[in-house]
Amino acid sequence: MSKICFARVMAITLIAMMAVGGLSQGNDQKADFIRRDRAMIQGKWRVVLLVDDGKVSKPEDASKVFVVNGNDGTWAMFADGKAIAKGPSTIDPTATPRTIDFHITEDNGKRVDFLGIYELGTSKRKLCFAPKDKGRPKAFEATKASGNILVEFEKMKD
């Protein structure tokens, strides 16, 4: 192998190694962002606003609903103190806006998948989602005939 050919092979090998290292570093950073958001989401959150396809729930009805989030992506929803839904979720805090995918398994065993976006603060968060067949919402709005559901939460004390 000539010196020029050998140098070219070495250069390509070094570039490939750096690219793989950068990919790994990017994945590590994304995992750190996921852990950070999961830690912030963990806990009990009361619904303060619920808009379903343009219909705004009464504040007194919305406030009866709360969600308990685990730091592993699991969640359970309660209304009047009774569990009404639960399931797993995955998030991508590196997307703009941040994305969340989750599903509910209904009592009849049917699985319903949802795609959503979220905003996260220390004591408030916002979630807008729709059934998978409607596509991921582009904005935090649930106008009539959009199929979107907009929920605003407030963190509850443990």
Backbone torsions as a table, in degrees:
resi	resn	phi	psi	omega
1	MET	NA	132.2	-178.5
2	SER	-71.6	162.1	-179.9
3	LYS	-61.9	-39.1	-178.8
4	ILE	-67.0	-43.7	-179.9
5	CYS	-65.2	-44.2	179.3
6	PHE	-62.1	-42.4	179.0
7	ALA	-63.1	-40.5	179.0
8	ARG	-64.2	-44.0	178.3
9	VAL	-62.0	-43.1	179.2
10	MET	-64.1	-41.9	179.8
11	ALA	-63.0	-44.6	179.0
12	ILE	-63.5	-41.4	178.6
13	THR	-61.9	-45.2	179.2
14	LEU	-62.9	-42.7	178.8
15	ILE	-62.5	-43.7	179.3
16	ALA	-62.9	-41.4	179.4
17	MET	-65.0	-40.2	178.9
18	MET	-67.2	-38.4	179.6
19	ALA	-64.9	-43.5	178.5
20	VAL	-64.5	-41.8	177.1
21	GLY	-61.6	-42.1	178.4
22	GLY	-65.5	-37.6	177.5
23	LEU	-62.9	-45.0	179.4
24	SER	-63.0	-41.8	179.3
25	GLN	-64.2	-39.3	177.3
26	GLY	-63.3	-41.3	178.0
27	ASN	-65.6	-39.4	177.7
28	ASP	-63.6	-41.6	-179.7
29	GLN	-65.9	-42.1	178.1
30	LYS	-62.3	-41.6	178.1
31	ALA	-61.6	-38.6	177.2
32	ASP	-63.7	-42.3	178.2
33	PHE	-64.0	-40.3	178.1
34	ILE	-62.8	-46.7	178.8
35	ARG	-60.0	-41.6	179.8
36	ARG	-61.8	-49.5	-179.7
37	ASP	-65.6	-40.4	178.5
38	ARG	-59.9	-42.0	179.2
39	ALA	-63.1	-38.3	179.1
40	MET	-71.9	-33.9	-178.5
41	ILE	-76.8	-29.2	-176.6
42	GLN	-54.6	137.6	176.9
43	GLY	124.2	-164.3	-173.8
44	LYS	-106.5	128.4	-176.0
45	TRP	-127.5	126.0	178.1
46	ARG	-90.5	139.6	175.9
47	VAL	-76.4	127.1	177.1
48	VAL	-110.7	-18.4	176.6
49	LEU	-149.2	133.2	177.5
50	LEU	-137.0	119.2	177.6
51	VAL	-124.7	118.8	-177.9
52	ASP	-115.7	104.8	176.4
53	ASP	53.8	44.6	177.4
54	GLY	91.2	-10.2	-179.5
55	LYS	-98.6	118.8	-179.4
56	VAL	-90.0	125.1	177.1
57	SER	-72.5	151.1	175.4
58	LYS	-64.1	139.8	180.0
59	PRO	-54.0	-39.1	-179.6
60	GLU	-67.8	-27.8	175.9
61	ASP	-77.8	-44.5	-179.8
62	ALA	-60.7	-39.5	-176.0
63	SER	-68.8	-11.3	177.4
64	LYS	-81.2	-8.7	-176.0
65	VAL	-105.6	134.6	172.7
66	PHE	-142.3	161.1	-178.5
67	VAL	-125.2	139.1	173.4
68	VAL	-110.7	121.5	-179.2
69	ASN	-107.8	134.2	172.2
70	GLY	-89.6	163.2	179.5
71	ASN	-81.0	2.9	179.0
72	ASP	-105.0	7.3	179.2
73	GLY	97.3	-6.4	177.2
74	THR	-79.4	154.4	179.5
75	TRP	-150.5	156.9	175.0
76	ALA	-142.8	136.8	-179.8
77	MET	-107.5	139.5	-178.9
78	PHE	-127.2	144.0	174.0
79	ALA	-133.9	129.5	-176.3
80	ASP	52.3	35.5	176.9
81	GLY	80.4	-1.1	-179.0
82	LYS	-107.4	137.8	176.8
83	ALA	-66.4	129.0	-179.6
84	ILE	-120.3	-17.7	178.6
85	ALA	-163.3	155.4	175.4
86	LYS	-158.8	167.6	178.1
87	GLY	166.8	-177.2	177.2
88	PRO	-98.1	163.8	175.2
89	SER	-145.1	157.5	171.0
90	THR	-127.0	145.2	-179.6
91	ILE	-127.7	157.2	171.7
92	ASP	-133.7	93.5	180.0
93	PRO	-74.6	-4.1	178.5
94	THR	-90.9	-11.2	178.1
95	ALA	-78.8	157.3	176.7
96	THR	-124.5	113.1	-8.2
97	PRO	-69.3	168.0	178.5
98	ARG	-58.9	143.0	-177.3
99	THR	-115.1	153.9	176.3
100	ILE	-140.1	138.5	173.6
101	ASP	-125.2	135.1	178.6
102	PHE	-152.0	166.1	174.9
103	HIS	-139.7	157.4	176.7
104	ILE	-118.6	136.7	170.5
105	THR	-103.8	115.3	-176.8
106	GLU	-75.1	167.6	-178.9
107	ASP	-54.4	-33.1	-178.7
108	ASN	-82.4	4.9	178.7
109	GLY	88.7	-5.4	-179.6
110	LYS	-73.3	135.8	179.6
111	ARG	-100.1	132.5	177.3
112	VAL	-121.3	122.0	-178.5
113	ASP	-97.3	142.1	179.5
114	PHE	-128.7	147.2	174.1
115	LEU	-119.1	137.1	-177.2
116	GLY	-150.0	179.8	174.6
117	ILE	-129.7	156.3	179.4
118	TYR	-146.5	155.5	170.9
119	GLU	-122.1	145.7	-173.6
120	LEU	-137.5	125.2	172.1
121	GLY	-120.5	-178.2	-177.7
122	THR	-71.6	-33.0	-178.5
123	SER	-124.9	-3.8	178.3
124	LYS	-136.1	150.5	172.9
125	ARG	-149.8	159.8	-177.1
126	LYS	-131.6	141.0	-178.9
127	LEU	-138.0	131.3	174.5
128	CYS	-129.5	127.0	-175.6
129	PHE	-147.1	168.0	179.7
130	ALA	-151.4	158.7	173.8
131	PRO	-56.6	147.3	-175.1
132	LYS	-51.9	-38.0	-177.4
133	ASP	-69.2	-16.6	177.4
134	LYS	-87.6	-17.0	-179.1
135	GLY	90.1	164.0	-178.4
136	ARG	-73.6	132.1	175.6
137	PRO	-59.0	148.7	179.2
138	LYS	-97.2	-20.7	-177.4
139	ALA	-143.2	166.1	179.6
140	PHE	-85.2	74.2	179.0
141	GLU	-150.3	148.6	179.8
142	ALA	-133.3	64.9	-179.1
143	THR	-72.1	161.5	-179.4
144	LYS	-56.1	136.9	178.6
145	ALA	70.7	7.8	177.5
146	SER	-80.9	-25.8	-174.4
147	GLY	81.2	-2.4	-177.2
148	ASN	-83.6	152.9	173.0
149	ILE	-123.8	126.0	179.2
150	LEU	-111.1	128.5	179.5
151	VAL	-131.5	132.2	172.0
152	GLU	-113.1	135.9	-176.3
153	PHE	-119.9	156.3	171.9
154	GLU	-128.2	133.2	-177.6
155	LYS	-68.6	135.8	178.4
156	MET	-97.9	150.7	175.4
157	LYS	-73.4	140.8	-179.4
158	ASP	-73.9	NA	NA
